Amino acid sequence: MDAATFALNFFIALFALIDPVGSVPLYAAATTGATPAQSRLTAVYMASFAFVFLGFFFLTLPAFRIAGGVVLLLMGLDMVRGEIDKNFSDDGPADRPLSVRDYAAKRFERLVVPFGMPLLVGPGAISTVVIYAEEARRLGASGVALGLAALLAVSITIVLSFWFTSQISRAMGRVGMVIVVRVLGLILTAMAVQFILTGWAASTTGSVRHEVAQPYQASHPSR
């Protein structure tokens, strides 16, 4: 897998799993009553948390593909079945108006668990980062840099999705949101199966054909 393919796959896998667009209705419920500025700053806090937390796992932990693939497979199946939603409601109007920064800090503390974790940064996202970290190390410094860039790009999509919560909700409607979540779940499930095959091939001898375990290298075998 070359560096560009690695970065693209990493971004797609994380985007499908974190699913910032599918989380828009939950974020809208979680920030009911907030001013636009308060909602935007809260979104920045949530995205920053996702970037820092996942970046820690990307830079420090080794990967084990089979276990990570199984976790991703289960998460993807939940998305396909429509069982990923949870109830995240705001606490209602405050006794006194809060400043933008105070509101964002208060909502961030309230939403870190369970919205930031495990909804955005859950076992599946962590497993994805750990799996791709191994590939990044094989690619050297450029792989690590592109991996961090993919993490940053996903974090930016979180910010943008939450900033445009009302517009996205109106444009897509509930049916559109359900379709997005389930299609992303199918993509994630397919990627998870590939991770499991790759991990199984690496831990056994001759049980999985090379072109199946490493599809991106099938047309360019090692010399």
Secondary structure, DSSP 8 states (H G I E B T S, - for coil): --HHHHHHHHHHHHHHHH-TTTTHHHHHHHTTT--HHHHHHHHHHHHHHHHHHHHHHHHH----HHHHHHHHHHHHHHHHHT----------S-SS---HHHHHHHHHHHHIIIIIIIIIS-HHHHHHHHHHHHHHHHH-HHHHHHHHHHHHHHHHHHHHHHHTHHHHHHHHHHHHHHHHHHHHHHHHHHHHHHHHHHHHHHHSSSSS-HHHH-GGGTTS---
